Amino acid sequence: MDHGPWTMDPTDIITVSNTDGEIKEIEQLDVTMARKTFGVMPSPNGDKSAEVDYLLHKIVAWSKIVWNSTLRHEEARCAVEATIGRTIAYSLPAMAVLPEQCKQST
């Protein structure tokens, strides 16, 4: 049975029952809006620019802290692998970025 394409009126209110049995309204976001979840910034429409911006911000902030520290080169390398490197590696499977976006961090 074909009912045609799925549509939703943006003025519709969606509710869900929480673990206490209370009815809560679910906030509806535009499909272009990314939202941080499980350490990544997915966007329902597939746009990866928010994820790239999020990671670049984390990389820059992290590098400022490390380069201004008293860590020796070997310690800094270990810190990269144990912290920001893991952050980047974790999010890669969820991303499909363009080569130009990858070069922004270099």
GUDODO-996264 format. One record per residue (C-alpha): residue number from 1; residue in one letter; x, y, z. Coordinates in nm, 2 decimals. Each point is the difference from the previous one (the first is absolute). Example, Ala and Ser with C-alpha at 12.3 -4.5 7.8 and 13.67 -1.06 7.14 Angstrom:
- 1;A;1.23;-0.45;0.78
- 2;S;0.14;0.34;-0.07
This chain:
- 1;M;0.00;0.00;0.00
- 2;D;0.16;0.33;-0.12
- 3;H;-0.08;0.31;0.21
- 4;G;0.23;0.23;-0.20
- 5;P;0.31;0.17;0.12
- 6;W;0.05;0.05;0.38
- 7;T;-0.06;0.35;0.12
- 8;M;-0.02;0.17;0.33
- 9;D;-0.15;0.34;0.09
- 10;P;0.27;0.19;0.19
- 11;T;-0.27;0.14;0.22
- 12;D;-0.09;-0.35;0.13
- 13;I;0.10;-0.07;0.36
- 14;I;0.18;-0.33;0.06
- 15;T;-0.01;-0.13;0.36
- 16;V;0.16;-0.29;0.18
- 17;S;-0.04;-0.16;0.34
- 18;N;0.31;0.02;0.21
- 19;T;0.12;-0.26;0.25
- 20;D;-0.22;0.16;0.27
- 21;G;-0.31;-0.02;-0.21
- 22;E;0.00;0.38;-0.07
- 23;I;-0.10;0.11;-0.35
- 24;K;0.28;0.22;-0.15
- 25;E;0.00;0.19;-0.32
- 26;I;0.28;-0.08;-0.25
- 27;E;0.17;0.31;-0.14
- 28;Q;-0.02;-0.01;-0.38
- 29;L;0.31;0.12;-0.18
- 30;D;0.05;0.09;-0.36
- 31;V;0.16;-0.28;-0.21
- 32;T;0.31;0.22;-0.06
- 33;M;0.07;0.05;0.37
- 34;A;0.28;-0.22;0.14
- 35;R;-0.02;-0.10;0.37
- 36;K;0.29;-0.15;0.20
- 37;T;-0.08;-0.36;0.09
- 38;F;0.25;-0.27;0.11
- 39;G;0.29;0.23;-0.07
- 40;V;-0.09;0.08;-0.36
- 41;M;-0.20;0.27;-0.17
- 42;P;-0.23;-0.17;-0.25
- 43;S;-0.25;0.19;-0.21
- 44;P;-0.30;-0.19;-0.13
- 45;N;0.04;0.14;-0.35
- 46;G;0.36;-0.14;-0.02
- 47;D;0.18;0.34;0.01
- 48;K;0.34;-0.07;0.17
- 49;S;0.10;0.37;0.04
- 50;A;-0.11;0.02;0.36
- 51;E;0.21;-0.31;0.09
- 52;V;0.30;0.14;-0.18
- 53;D;-0.03;0.33;0.18
- 54;Y;-0.05;-0.17;0.33
- 55;L;0.31;-0.22;-0.04
- 56;L;0.21;0.29;-0.13
- 57;H;-0.10;0.21;0.31
- 58;K;0.10;-0.29;0.23
- 59;I;0.33;-0.05;-0.18
- 60;V;0.10;0.37;0.01
- 61;A;-0.10;0.03;0.37
- 62;W;0.18;-0.32;0.09
- 63;S;0.32;0.10;-0.19
- 64;K;0.02;0.34;0.17
- 65;I;0.00;-0.17;0.34
- 66;V;0.26;-0.26;-0.10
- 67;W;0.24;0.24;-0.18
- 68;N;-0.01;0.25;0.29
- 69;S;0.07;-0.28;0.25
- 70;T;0.34;-0.12;0.13
- 71;L;-0.04;-0.34;-0.16
- 72;R;0.30;-0.15;-0.18
- 73;H;-0.05;-0.10;-0.36
- 74;E;-0.04;-0.37;0.09
- 75;E;-0.26;0.08;0.27
- 76;A;-0.19;0.22;-0.25
- 77;R;0.00;-0.28;-0.26
- 78;C;-0.14;-0.24;0.27
- 79;A;-0.26;0.26;0.10
- 80;V;-0.11;0.04;-0.37
- 81;E;-0.05;-0.37;-0.04
- 82;A;-0.18;-0.05;0.33
- 83;T;-0.24;0.30;-0.02
- 84;I;-0.07;0.21;-0.31
- 85;G;0.11;-0.28;-0.23
- 86;R;-0.26;-0.23;0.16
- 87;T;-0.27;0.27;-0.03
- 88;I;0.08;0.03;-0.37
- 89;A;0.02;-0.38;-0.06
- 90;Y;-0.33;-0.06;0.18
- 91;S;-0.20;0.24;-0.22
- 92;L;0.15;-0.10;-0.34
- 93;P;-0.23;-0.30;-0.06
- 94;A;-0.30;0.23;0.04
- 95;M;0.14;0.25;-0.24
- 96;A;0.03;0.01;-0.38
- 97;V;0.19;0.33;-0.05
- 98;L;0.15;0.14;-0.32
- 99;P;0.38;0.01;-0.04
- 100;E;-0.01;0.38;0.01
- 101;Q;-0.16;-0.02;0.35
- 102;C;0.27;-0.24;0.12
- 103;K;0.27;0.25;-0.11
- 104;Q;-0.15;0.28;0.22
- 105;S;0.17;-0.15;0.31
- 106;T;0.35;0.01;-0.15
